[in-house]
Amino acid sequence: SSGINAEWPLRPGKGVNLIGIGAEEIVDGNLKMTLGMIWTIILRFAIQDISVEEMSAKEGLLLWCQKKTAPYKNVNVTNFHTSFKDGLAFCALIHRHRPDLIDYNHLRKENAVYNLQYAFEVAEKELDIPIMLDANDIASTMRPDERAIMTYVSSYYHAFASSQQASQAANRICKVLNVNQENETLMEDYEALASGLLEWIEHMIPWIDQMREQRASSISEVKARLEEFRTYRLTVKPPKTEEKRKKYRLRLCVDTTA
């Protein structure tokens, strides 16, 4: 046992409290101690960090199951033993997150073994959750092992939590890409509008200078220039003024989303 003690992985600092369980018990084949150690490790690394609405570990996991299965007929999760005997709770958890994987409406409460095996096989094949339980054993036992079911259910929690986090990350990336694309479109519109306004201003400068510098030689020429200016003020200038406002709005949008 000295060799095992030297390589004992669960040193203080790992967050695993193995009071009374040491390498000697494992070497001597103490089944009770070994199972206790395994459960302590599972509790620490698979269940303890679960947190749902300020509830942690077992209570948090149970609340998560209740919230996810609440809409489903014939499912009432109140514990981690008899509530899972007929397999419908497992199927409901999968269907709630991946409705494409489970045909829940065709399941029957009395077909417990089928429901359990169905959920286990789908979870293994589609969600990479290994089969840890025996369908016949759970269906035929008056009170299935609570710790075994809790451990298996925690695998569902972590699988769907990881999937949800990945989905949220993908959505955030899509939003960023969409914002960047919209920003580029706004910049293109702004540059096109600004360029058009500059060309128009350059085109109008000689006309304005001519209107200001050259004196009219007759009454009719004065009237003609007044009419030309009136046309400019009422017809030409307003749409360009609106384009200028639009340019400022575009620039504001670009600065806001950048």
Protein Blocks (a to p, Z undefined) as FASTA:
>chain_A
ZZmmmmombbghjlpacehiafklmmnopaklmmmmmmmmmmmmmmmmpcgehiahjlmm
mmmmmmmmmmpghiacfbfklmmmnommmmmmmmmmmmmlpcfklpcfklmmlmmmmmmm
mmmmmnopacfbdfklmmmpmbacfklmmmmmmmmmmmmmmmmmmmmmmmmmmmmmmmmm
mmmmmmmmmmmmmmmmmmmmmmmmmmmmmmmmpccfbfklmmmmmmmmmmmmmmmmmmmm
mmmmmmmmmmmmmmmmZZ
